[in-house]
């Protein structure tokens, strides 16, 4: 693949990411008792969708109108880059069958996966509420912060399942983007490698401040090992979470990052069941302090799901 094609794919990835995280569309204001609520209608991948945005305010209404202008320009650039790709003879229809099946499997289980990750982070949610949030619905008795964490997880999963991202080799850039999405709205330096000391709750062990070039080399070294896909994915996960590469969100980031590697290779998924979360936390603490990965590796292999029988 030549440099021009790689550049265009990267630009398309960025534009699609910006569109995915932009609130835009045809505005509908619905009345409900004494309140008004804003919904947006838009077409995604040829499918008409309706999303709940929030309670009506003039500010929110005007922001969406401004975003519609931004979305128009982004889509214009997107079409331009896509035409350039076609002119260079590039086609994205060559996703291997096992990868395509794995993507479908991941999408089918996305609500369950996000729910378990949210519970791991202490988010007060139910599976039904998680599904509602993912689909753009309204939920009651949940804090704005908890709702945002679930929305952020949705965005991170949608990012790694994007056809351009899933066909890109697992790398440091993808890792940083996942963390940026997971922590969007919580930390201004989300997606940027940690530069200050941190302490991990439940353990006296303190990780060193990570160095970017070392992190990049470690990721590449793990990926290039002559091991099974699941062993490599688990090693990636454990490396990220023990190194505490970012200021926050490392557990969520590491799981999604490991799953990018697995899914992009048609290798299944890692999903930690809700009834095993406390065991996972204990094993993590043991791993932090001992750097012995045997027990937690065996645990994560039990959490391994395949899309095939």
KAHU-V776220 format. One record per residue. RES is the residue in one small letter. PHI is phi as a letter, one per 40 degrees, with the letter a starting at -180 (NA if undefined). PSI is psi in radians with two decimals (none if undefined). Layout:
BEGIN
res=[RES/RES]
phi=[PHI/PHI]
psi=[PSI/PSI]
END
This chain:
BEGIN
res=[x/x/x/x/x/x/x/x/x/x/x/x/x/x/x/x/x/x/x/x/x/x/x/x/x/x/x/x/x/x/x/x/x/x/x/x/x/x/x/x/x/x/x/x/x/x/x/x/x/x/x/x/x/x/x/x/x/x/x/x/x/x/x/x/x/x/x/x/x/x/x/x/x/x/x/x/x/x/x/x/x/x/x/x/x/x/x/x/x/x/x/x/x/x/x/x/x/x/x/x/x/x/x/x/x/x/x/x/x/x/x/x/x/x/x/x/x/x/x/x/x/x/x/x/x/x/x/x/x/x/x/x/x/x/x/x/x/x/x/x/x/x/x/x/x/x/x/x/x/x/x/x/x/x/x/x/x/x/x/x/x/x/x/x/x/x/x/x/x/x/x/x/x/x/x/x/x/x/x/x/x/x/x/x/x/x/x/x/x/x/x/x/x/x/x/x/x/x/x/x/x/x/x/x/x/x/x/x/x/x/x/x/x/x/x/x/x/x/x/x/x/x/x/x/x/x/x/x/x/x/x/x/x/x/x/x/x/x/x/x/x/x/x/x/x/x/x/x/x/x/x/x/x/x/x/x/x/x/x/x/x/x/x/x/x/x/x/x/x/x/x/x/x/x/x/x/x/x/x/x/x/x/x/x/x/x/x/x/x/x/x/x/x/x/x/x/x/x/x/x/x/x/x/x/x/x/x/x/x]
phi=[NA/c/c/c/c/c/c/c/c/c/c/c/d/c/c/c/c/c/c/c/b/b/c/a/h/c/c/b/b/b/c/a/f/c/b/b/b/b/b/b/b/a/b/b/f/g/b/c/b/b/b/c/b/i/c/c/a/c/c/c/d/c/c/c/c/c/c/c/c/c/c/c/c/c/c/c/c/c/c/c/c/c/c/c/c/c/c/c/g/c/b/b/c/c/c/c/d/c/c/d/c/c/c/c/c/c/c/c/b/c/c/c/c/c/d/c/c/c/c/d/c/g/c/c/a/b/c/c/c/c/c/c/c/d/c/g/c/b/b/b/g/b/c/c/c/c/c/c/c/c/c/c/c/d/c/c/c/c/c/c/c/d/d/c/c/c/c/c/d/d/a/c/c/c/d/c/c/d/c/c/c/c/b/d/g/b/b/c/b/d/g/b/d/c/b/b/c/b/b/b/c/g/a/c/c/b/c/c/c/c/b/d/c/c/c/c/c/c/c/c/c/c/c/c/c/c/b/c/d/c/c/c/c/c/c/c/d/c/c/c/c/c/c/f/d/b/c/a/g/c/c/c/c/c/c/c/c/c/c/c/c/c/c/c/b/g/b/h/a/b/b/c/c/c/c/b/c/c/c/c/c/c/c/c/c/c/c/d/c/b/g/c/c/d/c/c/c/c/c/c/c/c/c/c/b/b/c/b/c]
psi=[2.16/2.94/-0.61/-0.78/-0.78/-0.71/-0.81/-0.71/-0.69/-0.75/-0.72/-0.72/-0.76/-0.78/-0.75/-0.65/-0.78/-0.71/-0.73/-0.49/0.26/2.29/1.93/2.96/3.10/2.13/2.33/2.26/2.09/2.39/2.40/1.84/-2.06/0.05/2.81/2.50/2.52/2.29/2.62/2.36/2.32/2.91/2.15/2.10/0.68/0.04/2.28/2.21/2.69/2.25/2.40/2.28/-0.84/3.12/2.48/2.30/2.69/-0.63/-0.85/-0.73/-0.78/-0.62/-0.75/-0.71/-0.71/-0.69/-0.55/-0.63/-0.72/-0.78/-0.65/-0.76/-0.69/-0.75/-0.59/-0.79/-0.70/-0.78/-0.67/-0.82/-0.68/-0.66/-0.67/-0.69/-0.77/-0.72/-0.41/0.03/0.26/2.47/2.36/0.27/0.11/0.54/2.25/2.61/-0.74/-0.59/-0.77/-0.73/-0.67/-0.67/-0.81/-0.71/-0.76/-0.73/-0.69/-0.60/0.25/-0.78/-0.80/-0.74/-0.81/-0.68/-0.82/-0.64/-0.64/-0.76/-0.69/-0.56/0.11/0.30/2.27/1.57/2.92/2.93/-0.70/-0.75/-0.68/-0.79/-0.72/-0.76/-0.76/-0.63/0.05/0.30/-3.12/2.40/2.70/2.80/0.55/2.45/2.71/-0.63/-0.73/-0.70/-0.72/-0.63/-0.69/-0.75/-0.72/-0.70/-0.71/-0.81/-0.68/-0.72/-0.72/-0.62/-0.88/-0.38/-0.05/2.40/-0.56/-0.59/-0.71/-0.38/0.07/2.38/2.38/2.21/3.08/-0.67/-0.75/-0.71/-0.84/-0.68/-0.69/-0.82/-0.64/-0.72/-0.73/-0.65/0.19/2.20/-0.10/-0.67/2.33/-0.46/0.49/2.41/0.00/2.36/2.46/2.42/0.13/2.75/2.64/2.75/2.54/2.23/2.39/-0.03/2.64/-0.17/2.37/2.10/2.64/2.78/2.16/2.60/2.24/-0.84/-0.59/-0.69/-0.78/-0.83/-0.69/-0.76/-0.83/-0.68/-0.77/-0.81/-0.58/0.00/2.63/1.25/3.02/2.80/-0.75/-0.65/-0.71/-0.77/-0.76/-0.69/-0.68/-0.84/-0.87/-0.61/-0.82/-0.79/-0.61/-0.57/-0.33/1.03/-0.61/2.93/-0.59/2.89/0.30/-0.63/-0.83/-0.78/-0.77/-0.70/-0.78/-0.67/-0.81/-0.64/-0.49/-0.78/-0.82/-0.89/-0.70/-0.30/0.18/0.60/0.16/-2.71/2.73/2.10/2.09/2.04/2.60/-0.59/0.01/0.16/-0.76/-0.67/-0.72/-0.75/-0.75/-0.75/-0.61/-0.79/-0.77/-0.71/-0.72/-0.81/-0.56/-0.42/0.35/2.00/0.05/-0.92/-0.78/-0.50/-0.78/-0.67/-0.82/-0.50/-0.51/-0.48/0.05/2.19/2.50/2.66/-0.08/2.78/none]
END
